[in-house]
């Protein structure tokens, strides 16, 4: 019983430490100039944006929006040999924890952001080259990273029309 009591005490201590770190992250995030822009995206909490900015740093220091996908290791890579072309996959050469944060954000989009949920379904249900769920999630994550980059660099709020199908 003593061991169980000590385990419960350690669990409570860890929980309190996590809450303190979460509060500090949000406080730091609220001091950034990107807070007002990023908070306009529905379905993403300030903790997730704080983690994203913590892993990425200042988005303005990157040359292109695709640099964020490369940093996460979710940029598609070519798989070819001679004249044969294989299937394309992600490189996984980036930061695995950043990939985890982006995946968590995409999972939240399915519940709380209609435009991203529709974008995911459109990728999965299209006639030409439909994607599996994980492929669509990676594509939506890359879209989210490009959107974050452009929102931070241009200082514009979230525009749901950016996720509409092209005609």
N, C-alpha and C positions, 0 to 999 in steps of 0.2 A: 504494500500500500504506500510505503514511503517513496518508492520509485515512481509510482503513478502520480503521486502528489508533486514530485520534482519535475516530472515530464509536463504536467499541466502548468506549473510555474514557468518553465522554459517556453512553453507555447505562448502563454500570455505575454511574456517579455518580448518574444519575437514579434508578436502581433502589435504590441505597442511601438516597437522600433520601426516596423514597417509603416505604421500610421504616421510616425514622426517624419520619416523620409518622404512619404507621400505629400505631407503638408509642406515640407521644405521645397520639394520639387515644384509644387503648384505656386508657392510664393515666388520662386525664381522665374517661373514661366510668366507670371503676371507682371514682372518688371520688363519683359522683352517687348520690343515694338511690334512683334508679330501677333500678340495676344488677340487684339481686336479683329484682326483679319482671320486668324485660324479659328476663333470661337464662332465664326459665322457658318462653319461646316456642321450640319446637323448629324448627330450620331457619334460624335467623337468628344470624349471628355477632356478636361484640361490636363489630367494625369497622362493621358496618351500623347497629347501634343507636347507636354513637357519631356516625356521620354524620347519622343521623336527628335525634338530639337537638341536634346542632350546627346544623342548619338550622331546627329548630322552636323550640329553646330550652326553657324550662320548660313542660311541658304544662299545669301547673296555672294558668297565666296566661290560658288561653283559656276562654271562656264555655261553649262546647259542643264536642262531639267533631267535629261537622261543620266547625268552623273549620279543622281540620287539612287536610281535603280541599280547602277553599277556598284555603288557603295554598299547597298543592301545585298548585292549578289543575286538579284532577281532579273538581271538583264538577260535576254535570250542569247544563246551562243550557237554558232553554226557547228554542225556536225557533218562533215563531208570528207570523202576520201576519193581522190581521182575524179571520176565522173559520177560516182554514186553520192547521193545526198541522203543523210540519215535524218532522224527526227531531231527537232530543236528542243533544248532543255535550258534550264537556268544554270548559271555558272557556279553558284554557291561559293564564290570567291570573296564575297564581301563579309559584312558583319552579321553574324547569325542572330544576335540579339535584336538588331534593327529589323531583320526579316520577321522575327517573332512579334515585335510591336506592330509592324504593318499588317501581319496576318490577323492579329487581335483586332485591329481597327476595321479590317475588311469584314471580319465576322460580325462586328457590331453594326456595320452598314446594312446587313441583311435585315436587321430588326428595326433600325431607326432612321435609315436614309432611303427614301423611295427611289431616288434617281440612281444611286449606286446599285440598289437591289435590282432595278430594271436593267441596268447596264450588265450586271452579272448574268441575268437570265438571257439577255440578248446574245451574249457571247456563247452561252451554252446551247441555245435553241436556233442559232442561225443555220441557214441551209448549206452554205459553203463553209467547210472547215469548222464544224461545231467543236467547242472545247470541253474537256472534262471539267469537273467542278474545281479541282485544284489548279488546273491551268487557267481557268477563268478567274480564280481568286488571285493568282499571281499577276495576271493582266490588270485586274482591278486595283491591286496594290501599286503597280507601276503607274497606273493612271492617277491614283491618289497622290503619289510622290511628285509626279509632274505638276499636278494641280497645286500642291503645297508650294512648290518652287515658284510657279508663276504668281500665285497669290502674294507670296512674301516679297518677291522682287518688284512686282508692279504695285503692290499695296492695295489690291482690289479685294473685295469681299467675295464670298462664295457665289458662283453663278451656276444654277442647276442646268442651264442650257448647254453648258460644256459637255454634259453627259448625254445629250440627245443624239440620236442617230443622224449621221450625215446624209443629206439628200442630194 
